[in-house]
Amino acid sequence: MTEKERPGLYVHVPFCRSKCPYCGFYSTTDRTLLPEFLEALRKEGAFYRGRFPSFDTLYLGGGTPALLSENELGGLIEGLFKNFSFRPKTEMTIEANPDDLTPGKLRGLIALGFNRLSLGVQSFQDKELQLLGRNHRAGDAVQSLHEIRAAGFKNLSLDLIYGLPGQTREIWQADLERALAFNPEHLSCYQLTIEKGTRFWGLKEKGQMVLPGEIQEKKFFLRTSEFLETAGYVQYEISSFARGEAYLSRHNQKYWQRLPYLGLGPSAHSFQGNRRWWNFRSLTSYCLALTTGNLPIEDHEDLSPEQIRLETLCLGLRTRSGVDLTRLPEDGKLKKKLPELERSGWAKVSDQRIRPTRKGFLVADRLPLWLTSS
């Protein structure tokens, strides 16, 4: 195993102050079971002791893990380091919202070893923040960003959302420019998608929410890509931009490169070898399983060679590095399509690798199926 093939550890902390109407991730606003969750998490970690080689990334996501107190986070981290081995200079990321942070809390996060912070700004427009159901306002985000830098965080990622109802490309560019004033090392720019089961889904079904059409969505994407590239950022995945190679998210790359990862917590997914498994999407079921001495696994799947091939294409074609053809089974149909793929302008093929272009990113979801069709 090379250093680049090390596994990553993800911990899902499912607590939020409130539920955003667009969010499809599992979370709860009821913190009654927080002590039980922390104890269950410790037990789950003990189950997996020795099952994975040492990790070089640790990512606390959610939910909102920064909601936890410094003592609660300290106990969580202590338990993880007791059960698992971590490489020197492990990338340690924690997700937070502007309203979760204070100068004291930020200093505490650094003292616990976190060296990367992912901040859910989403927008610098108060009207849009209200639409998105966020608890903070633009001024809170700006203040938080100043405090993050003052505390000493040198690897900052900002989450922003585009393609909102009524949003113009000029307003979106103003958001990007405001974000760049803080020189973030990383930006995650997501197009708003409506997931089944969310409050936004219900509004869309009733015709009460109208999103930009496909042409407008493409224009948002292209403006984002071109503007951030001009500002010196590398678009290394469809939604991900880094201010240089040193700031690519090491943890997220494991998902796209099909490297092993362990997920702890309710609804967390894990992957090792050709097996993927996932935990109960219920805090109660998660805690109950571990209290009774069982792993909280809801189900698993063992991937077939055909599934692996399609997944490799689906994930790889979302990234700048693309797909290594030598890692795919010999496929005459795919080889025949490569010249047409290049002529289309969707990708470039060289050195046994398919690398999507910016135009190719626009059709990344369709390319794998086209490449594997008869």
Secondary structure, DSSP 4 states (H G I P E B T S, - for coil): --GGG--EEEEEE-B-SS--TT--S--BS--TTHHHHHHHHHHHHHHTTTTS--EEEEEEEES-GGGS-HHHHHHHHHHHHHHS-EEEEEEEEEEE-GGG--HHHHHHHHHTT--EEEEEEE-S-HHHHHHTT-S--HHHHHHHHHHHHHHT---EEEEEEE--TT--HHHHHHHHHHHHTT--SEEEEEE----TTSHHHHHHHTT------HHHHHHHHHHHHHHHHHTT-EEEETTEEESSGGGS-HHHHHHHTT--EEEESTT-EEEETTEEEEE-S-HHHHHHHHHTT---EEEEEE--HHHHHHHHHHHHTTBTT-EEGGGSPP-HHHHHHHHHHHHHTSEEEETTEEEE-HHHHTTTTTHHHHHH--
